[in-house]
Amino acid sequence: MSSGVIITGASRGIGRATAEAFAERGHRVAVHYSSRRDDAEATLARLAGDGHVLIGGDLADPGTARRLVAEAVDHLGAVDVLVNNAAVAPGAGNVHRVGDTSWEAWTSAWRSMVDVNLLGAVNVTWAVAQHLIDRGAPGSIVNVGSRGAFRGEPDYPAYGATKAALHAFGQSAAVALAPHGISVTSVAPGFVATERQAGKLAGDEGDAVRDQSPFGRVGTPEEIASAIVYLASPGAAWSSGTVLDLNGASHLRT
């Protein structure tokens, strides 16, 4: 049965691969972007089938987050699945190691990552959950967290903290929404070979990054997308509340 799916941050990388995976299975997808409209349009053009839609806006704004869900519902007819993938990712421009960072850079990094990585996902989740409850329909929410939530991110502590908070929020939501037939799960990817990471993998650090896993490689966006599609399926409802590690045994939790 075809479902309406919202994927936030679907311009490139894991979001794009996830959009393609859902579309290949016959679902209608709302492709969200914040600023990379051209990339998002490229994602939309790659999707199998029809009925897909582009939705744009900055999830740091609570009103925008709610509006985007309403737009997706209007275009798709209904939304059954939400994938919270959008995030302010670590990069050269937002390193904020404590003790080595100015006050201005420190507060800016924390504000931007909290607003998008955590609160953006929280607000979109609220809107999708309310839509499902009002319809009396079951559904699935999958959060894209990170290995960094468990092993620490010394150069990007706000990233690690917001991803850990997203995992915790997902577990709270899983308990709250189970009576409505809505499952909530999270995935925690390790290093993934996205477009953003191509330079790092090709450079001097590449071998060290690949050696983090005993497989001697990094993950692919398609591997993460495959797990997300499974967790969003009705057959995975009993997995609600889980945080699934997807890191090629590069970090083992106890």
Contacts in CASP RR format, 6 or more apart in sequence:
PFRMAT RR
TARGET T0000
AUTHOR 0000-0000-0000
METHOD contacts of the structure
MODEL  1
MSSGVIITGASRGIGRATAEAFAERGHRVAVHYSSRRDDAEATLARLAGD
GHVLIGGDLADPGTARRLVAEAVDHLGAVDVLVNNAAVAPGAGNVHRVGD
TSWEAWTSAWRSMVDVNLLGAVNVTWAVAQHLIDRGAPGSIVNVGSRGAF
RGEPDYPAYGATKAALHAFGQSAAVALAPHGISVTSVAPGFVATERQAGK
LAGDEGDAVRDQSPFGRVGTPEEIASAIVYLASPGAAWSSGTVLDLNGAS
HLRT
2 26 0 8 1.000
2 27 0 8 1.000
2 28 0 8 1.000
3 22 0 8 1.000
3 27 0 8 1.000
3 28 0 8 1.000
3 80 0 8 1.000
3 81 0 8 1.000
4 27 0 8 1.000
4 28 0 8 1.000
4 29 0 8 1.000
4 30 0 8 1.000
4 72 0 8 1.000
4 76 0 8 1.000
4 77 0 8 1.000
4 78 0 8 1.000
4 79 0 8 1.000
4 80 0 8 1.000
4 81 0 8 1.000
5 19 0 8 1.000
5 22 0 8 1.000
5 27 0 8 1.000
5 28 0 8 1.000
5 29 0 8 1.000
5 30 0 8 1.000
5 76 0 8 1.000
5 79 0 8 1.000
5 80 0 8 1.000
5 81 0 8 1.000
5 82 0 8 1.000
5 83 0 8 1.000
5 232 0 8 1.000
6 29 0 8 1.000
6 30 0 8 1.000
6 32 0 8 1.000
6 55 0 8 1.000
6 68 0 8 1.000
6 69 0 8 1.000
6 72 0 8 1.000
6 79 0 8 1.000
6 81 0 8 1.000
6 82 0 8 1.000
6 83 0 8 1.000
6 124 0 8 1.000
6 128 0 8 1.000
7 15 0 8 1.000
7 18 0 8 1.000
7 19 0 8 1.000
7 22 0 8 1.000
7 29 0 8 1.000
7 30 0 8 1.000
7 31 0 8 1.000
7 32 0 8 1.000
7 83 0 8 1.000
7 85 0 8 1.000
8 32 0 8 1.000
8 59 0 8 1.000
8 82 0 8 1.000
8 83 0 8 1.000
8 84 0 8 1.000
8 85 0 8 1.000
8 86 0 8 1.000
8 121 0 8 1.000
8 124 0 8 1.000
9 15 0 8 1.000
9 32 0 8 1.000
9 33 0 8 1.000
9 34 0 8 1.000
9 85 0 8 1.000
9 86 0 8 1.000
9 87 0 8 1.000
10 16 0 8 1.000
10 18 0 8 1.000
10 19 0 8 1.000
10 29 0 8 1.000
10 31 0 8 1.000
10 32 0 8 1.000
10 33 0 8 1.000
10 40 0 8 1.000
10 43 0 8 1.000
10 85 0 8 1.000
11 31 0 8 1.000
11 33 0 8 1.000
11 34 0 8 1.000
11 36 0 8 1.000
11 39 0 8 1.000
11 40 0 8 1.000
11 42 0 8 1.000
11 43 0 8 1.000
12 36 0 8 1.000
12 39 0 8 1.000
12 43 0 8 1.000
12 194 0 8 1.000
12 195 0 8 1.000
12 196 0 8 1.000
13 192 0 8 1.000
13 194 0 8 1.000
13 195 0 8 1.000
13 196 0 8 1.000
13 221 0 8 1.000
14 85 0 8 1.000
14 144 0 8 1.000
14 189 0 8 1.000
14 192 0 8 1.000
14 194 0 8 1.000
14 221 0 8 1.000
14 224 0 8 1.000
14 225 0 8 1.000
15 43 0 8 1.000
15 83 0 8 1.000
15 85 0 8 1.000
15 144 0 8 1.000
15 221 0 8 1.000
15 225 0 8 1.000
16 39 0 8 1.000
16 43 0 8 1.000
16 46 0 8 1.000
16 221 0 8 1.000
17 220 0 8 1.000
17 221 0 8 1.000
17 222 0 8 1.000
17 224 0 8 1.000
17 225 0 8 1.000
18 83 0 8 1.000
18 85 0 8 1.000
18 221 0 8 1.000
18 224 0 8 1.000
18 225 0 8 1.000
18 228 0 8 1.000
18 229 0 8 1.000
19 29 0 8 1.000
19 31 0 8 1.000
19 43 0 8 1.000
19 46 0 8 1.000
19 47 0 8 1.000
19 52 0 8 1.000
20 43 0 8 1.000
20 46 0 8 1.000
20 47 0 8 1.000
20 48 0 8 1.000
20 225 0 8 1.000
21 222 0 8 1.000
21 225 0 8 1.000
21 226 0 8 1.000
21 228 0 8 1.000
21 229 0 8 1.000
22 29 0 8 1.000
22 81 0 8 1.000
22 229 0 8 1.000
22 232 0 8 1.000
23 29 0 8 1.000
23 47 0 8 1.000
23 48 0 8 1.000
23 49 0 8 1.000
23 52 0 8 1.000
24 48 0 8 1.000
25 229 0 8 1.000
26 48 0 8 1.000
26 49 0 8 1.000
27 81 0 8 1.000
28 51 0 8 1.000
28 52 0 8 1.000
28 53 0 8 1.000
28 76 0 8 1.000
29 47 0 8 1.000
29 52 0 8 1.000
29 53 0 8 1.000
30 52 0 8 1.000
30 53 0 8 1.000
30 54 0 8 1.000
30 55 0 8 1.000
30 68 0 8 1.000
30 71 0 8 1.000
30 72 0 8 1.000
30 75 0 8 1.000
30 76 0 8 1.000
30 79 0 8 1.000
31 40 0 8 1.000
31 43 0 8 1.000
31 44 0 8 1.000
31 47 0 8 1.000
31 52 0 8 1.000
31 53 0 8 1.000
31 54 0 8 1.000
31 55 0 8 1.000
32 40 0 8 1.000
32 55 0 8 1.000
32 56 0 8 1.000
32 57 0 8 1.000
32 68 0 8 1.000
32 86 0 8 1.000
33 39 0 8 1.000
33 40 0 8 1.000
33 54 0 8 1.000
33 55 0 8 1.000
33 56 0 8 1.000
33 57 0 8 1.000
34 56 0 8 1.000
34 57 0 8 1.000
34 58 0 8 1.000
34 59 0 8 1.000
34 86 0 8 1.000
34 116 0 8 1.000
35 58 0 8 1.000
37 54 0 8 1.000
37 56 0 8 1.000
40 54 0 8 1.000
40 56 0 8 1.000
41 54 0 8 1.000
44 52 0 8 1.000
44 53 0 8 1.000
44 54 0 8 1.000
51 75 0 8 1.000
51 76 0 8 1.000
53 71 0 8 1.000
53 72 0 8 1.000
53 75 0 8 1.000
53 76 0 8 1.000
55 68 0 8 1.000
55 71 0 8 1.000
55 72 0 8 1.000
55 75 0 8 1.000
56 68 0 8 1.000
57 64 0 8 1.000
57 68 0 8 1.000
58 64 0 8 1.000
58 116 0 8 1.000
59 65 0 8 1.000
59 68 0 8 1.000
59 86 0 8 1.000
59 115 0 8 1.000
59 116 0 8 1.000
59 119 0 8 1.000
59 120 0 8 1.000
59 121 0 8 1.000
59 123 0 8 1.000
59 124 0 8 1.000
60 112 0 8 1.000
60 115 0 8 1.000
60 116 0 8 1.000
60 119 0 8 1.000
60 120 0 8 1.000
62 119 0 8 1.000
62 120 0 8 1.000
62 123 0 8 1.000
63 123 0 8 1.000
65 120 0 8 1.000
65 123 0 8 1.000
65 124 0 8 1.000
65 127 0 8 1.000
66 123 0 8 1.000
66 126 0 8 1.000
66 127 0 8 1.000
68 124 0 8 1.000
69 79 0 8 1.000
69 124 0 8 1.000
69 127 0 8 1.000
69 128 0 8 1.000
69 131 0 8 1.000
70 127 0 8 1.000
72 79 0 8 1.000
73 79 0 8 1.000
73 131 0 8 1.000
78 131 0 8 1.000
78 135 0 8 1.000
78 137 0 8 1.000
79 128 0 8 1.000
79 131 0 8 1.000
79 132 0 8 1.000
80 132 0 8 1.000
80 137 0 8 1.000
80 138 0 8 1.000
80 139 0 8 1.000
80 140 0 8 1.000
81 139 0 8 1.000
81 140 0 8 1.000
81 141 0 8 1.000
81 142 0 8 1.000
81 232 0 8 1.000
82 124 0 8 1.000
82 125 0 8 1.000
82 128 0 8 1.000
82 140 0 8 1.000
82 141 0 8 1.000
82 142 0 8 1.000
83 141 0 8 1.000
83 142 0 8 1.000
83 144 0 8 1.000
83 228 0 8 1.000
83 232 0 8 1.000
84 120 0 8 1.000
84 121 0 8 1.000
84 124 0 8 1.000
84 125 0 8 1.000
84 141 0 8 1.000
84 142 0 8 1.000
84 143 0 8 1.000
84 144 0 8 1.000
84 166 0 8 1.000
85 144 0 8 1.000
86 116 0 8 1.000
86 120 0 8 1.000
86 121 0 8 1.000
87 113 0 8 1.000
87 116 0 8 1.000
87 117 0 8 1.000
87 144 0 8 1.000
87 159 0 8 1.000
87 162 0 8 1.000
87 163 0 8 1.000
88 94 0 8 1.000
88 112 0 8 1.000
88 113 0 8 1.000
88 116 0 8 1.000
88 117 0 8 1.000
88 159 0 8 1.000
89 159 0 8 1.000
89 196 0 8 1.000
90 153 0 8 1.000
90 155 0 8 1.000
90 156 0 8 1.000
90 159 0 8 1.000
91 156 0 8 1.000
94 105 0 8 1.000
94 108 0 8 1.000
94 109 0 8 1.000
94 112 0 8 1.000
94 113 0 8 1.000
94 156 0 8 1.000
95 101 0 8 1.000
95 155 0 8 1.000
95 156 0 8 1.000
96 105 0 8 1.000
96 106 0 8 1.000
96 109 0 8 1.000
96 110 0 8 1.000
96 155 0 8 1.000
96 156 0 8 1.000
96 157 0 8 1.000
96 158 0 8 1.000
97 154 0 8 1.000
97 155 0 8 1.000
97 157 0 8 1.000
98 106 0 8 1.000
98 157 0 8 1.000
101 109 0 8 1.000
109 156 0 8 1.000
109 158 0 8 1.000
110 158 0 8 1.000
113 158 0 8 1.000
113 159 0 8 1.000
113 161 0 8 1.000
113 162 0 8 1.000
114 158 0 8 1.000
114 162 0 8 1.000
117 159 0 8 1.000
117 162 0 8 1.000
117 163 0 8 1.000
117 166 0 8 1.000
118 162 0 8 1.000
118 165 0 8 1.000
118 166 0 8 1.000
118 169 0 8 1.000
121 143 0 8 1.000
121 166 0 8 1.000
121 169 0 8 1.000
122 169 0 8 1.000
125 141 0 8 1.000
125 169 0 8 1.000
125 170 0 8 1.000
125 173 0 8 1.000
125 184 0 8 1.000
128 141 0 8 1.000
129 141 0 8 1.000
129 173 0 8 1.000
129 177 0 8 1.000
129 180 0 8 1.000
129 182 0 8 1.000
132 138 0 8 1.000
132 139 0 8 1.000
132 180 0 8 1.000
132 182 0 8 1.000
133 180 0 8 1.000
133 182 0 8 1.000
136 180 0 8 1.000
138 180 0 8 1.000
138 181 0 8 1.000
138 182 0 8 1.000
138 183 0 8 1.000
138 234 0 8 1.000
138 237 0 8 1.000
139 181 0 8 1.000
139 182 0 8 1.000
139 183 0 8 1.000
140 182 0 8 1.000
140 183 0 8 1.000
140 184 0 8 1.000
140 185 0 8 1.000
140 231 0 8 1.000
140 232 0 8 1.000
140 233 0 8 1.000
140 234 0 8 1.000
140 236 0 8 1.000
140 237 0 8 1.000
141 170 0 8 1.000
141 173 0 8 1.000
141 177 0 8 1.000
141 182 0 8 1.000
141 183 0 8 1.000
141 184 0 8 1.000
141 185 0 8 1.000
142 184 0 8 1.000
142 185 0 8 1.000
142 186 0 8 1.000
142 187 0 8 1.000
142 228 0 8 1.000
142 231 0 8 1.000
142 232 0 8 1.000
143 166 0 8 1.000
143 167 0 8 1.000
143 169 0 8 1.000
143 170 0 8 1.000
143 184 0 8 1.000
143 185 0 8 1.000
143 186 0 8 1.000
143 187 0 8 1.000
144 186 0 8 1.000
144 187 0 8 1.000
144 189 0 8 1.000
144 224 0 8 1.000
144 228 0 8 1.000
145 163 0 8 1.000
145 166 0 8 1.000
145 167 0 8 1.000
145 186 0 8 1.000
145 187 0 8 1.000
145 188 0 8 1.000
145 189 0 8 1.000
145 243 0 8 1.000
146 159 0 8 1.000
146 160 0 8 1.000
146 163 0 8 1.000
146 188 0 8 1.000
146 189 0 8 1.000
146 190 0 8 1.000
147 188 0 8 1.000
147 189 0 8 1.000
147 190 0 8 1.000
147 191 0 8 1.000
147 245 0 8 1.000
147 247 0 8 1.000
147 250 0 8 1.000
147 251 0 8 1.000
148 159 0 8 1.000
148 160 0 8 1.000
148 163 0 8 1.000
148 164 0 8 1.000
148 188 0 8 1.000
148 190 0 8 1.000
148 251 0 8 1.000
149 160 0 8 1.000
149 163 0 8 1.000
149 164 0 8 1.000
149 166 0 8 1.000
149 167 0 8 1.000
149 188 0 8 1.000
150 164 0 8 1.000
150 188 0 8 1.000
150 251 0 8 1.000
150 253 0 8 1.000
151 251 0 8 1.000
152 160 0 8 1.000
153 159 0 8 1.000
153 160 0 8 1.000
163 188 0 8 1.000
166 186 0 8 1.000
167 186 0 8 1.000
167 188 0 8 1.000
167 243 0 8 1.000
170 184 0 8 1.000
170 185 0 8 1.000
170 186 0 8 1.000
170 241 0 8 1.000
171 184 0 8 1.000
171 186 0 8 1.000
171 241 0 8 1.000
171 243 0 8 1.000
173 184 0 8 1.000
174 183 0 8 1.000
174 184 0 8 1.000
174 185 0 8 1.000
174 240 0 8 1.000
174 241 0 8 1.000
175 241 0 8 1.000
177 183 0 8 1.000
177 184 0 8 1.000
178 240 0 8 1.000
181 237 0 8 1.000
183 231 0 8 1.000
183 236 0 8 1.000
183 237 0 8 1.000
183 239 0 8 1.000
183 240 0 8 1.000
183 241 0 8 1.000
184 240 0 8 1.000
184 241 0 8 1.000
185 231 0 8 1.000
185 236 0 8 1.000
185 239 0 8 1.000
185 240 0 8 1.000
185 241 0 8 1.000
185 242 0 8 1.000
185 243 0 8 1.000
185 244 0 8 1.000
186 241 0 8 1.000
186 242 0 8 1.000
186 243 0 8 1.000
186 244 0 8 1.000
187 224 0 8 1.000
187 227 0 8 1.000
187 228 0 8 1.000
187 231 0 8 1.000
187 243 0 8 1.000
187 244 0 8 1.000
187 246 0 8 1.000
188 243 0 8 1.000
188 244 0 8 1.000
188 245 0 8 1.000
188 246 0 8 1.000
188 247 0 8 1.000
189 219 0 8 1.000
189 224 0 8 1.000
189 246 0 8 1.000
189 247 0 8 1.000
190 218 0 8 1.000
190 219 0 8 1.000
190 246 0 8 1.000
190 247 0 8 1.000
190 248 0 8 1.000
190 250 0 8 1.000
190 251 0 8 1.000
191 197 0 8 1.000
191 209 0 8 1.000
191 212 0 8 1.000
191 218 0 8 1.000
191 219 0 8 1.000
191 247 0 8 1.000
191 250 0 8 1.000
192 218 0 8 1.000
192 219 0 8 1.000
192 220 0 8 1.000
192 221 0 8 1.000
192 224 0 8 1.000
193 201 0 8 1.000
193 218 0 8 1.000
193 219 0 8 1.000
193 220 0 8 1.000
193 221 0 8 1.000
194 221 0 8 1.000
197 218 0 8 1.000
200 206 0 8 1.000
200 209 0 8 1.000
201 209 0 8 1.000
201 210 0 8 1.000
201 218 0 8 1.000
209 218 0 8 1.000
210 216 0 8 1.000
210 217 0 8 1.000
210 218 0 8 1.000
212 218 0 8 1.000
212 250 0 8 1.000
212 251 0 8 1.000
213 219 0 8 1.000
213 247 0 8 1.000
213 248 0 8 1.000
213 249 0 8 1.000
213 250 0 8 1.000
214 248 0 8 1.000
214 249 0 8 1.000
214 250 0 8 1.000
215 248 0 8 1.000
215 249 0 8 1.000
219 246 0 8 1.000
219 248 0 8 1.000
223 246 0 8 1.000
224 246 0 8 1.000
227 244 0 8 1.000
227 246 0 8 1.000
230 236 0 8 1.000
231 239 0 8 1.000
231 242 0 8 1.000
231 244 0 8 1.000
245 251 0 8 1.000
245 253 0 8 1.000
END
